């Protein structure tokens, strides 16, 4: 049971689900001024695990303090509802993606989401480095599958990988 939320002041946290075989699914990565743990404020058990991706500092807010703040600042409740709705939509989209889109399609979407602005030759570099394992956790697949797909895309001239930085050299094909 949890009755607190954690507001990230510094660093990044990853919320994830895990099974007893060690498979994980990343639900989200949260940075400064974002929060985790809000799902337990109804008095129920925590529904996900959270780990620090880097040295982090969080403020711990109790359910009582949060309710008191909402009573004095009702506009905050609307902001919090908006965030919860956005997270619910992301969860719905994630479930749809896992159920209806193949791993390659999910990888293309992830790479396009993480790619920065287009460079002078049309290339787009990832805004952060991710291990194959981290990608697999986002995509609900094996690390080996991610490695194979990325190797195929590199061989096909669609991506370049240097020091774990992925650059999209040209638009990725819809099907592989």
Secondary structure, 3 states (H helix, E strand, C coil): CCCEEEEEEECCEEEEEECCCCCEEEEEEECCCCEECHHHHHCCCCCCEEEECCCCEEEEEEHHHHHHHHHHCHHHHHHHHHHHHHHHHHHHHHHHHHHHCCHHHHHHHHHHHHECCCCCCCCEEECCCCCHHHHHHHHCCCHHHHHHHHHHHHHCCCEEEECCEEEECCCCCCCC
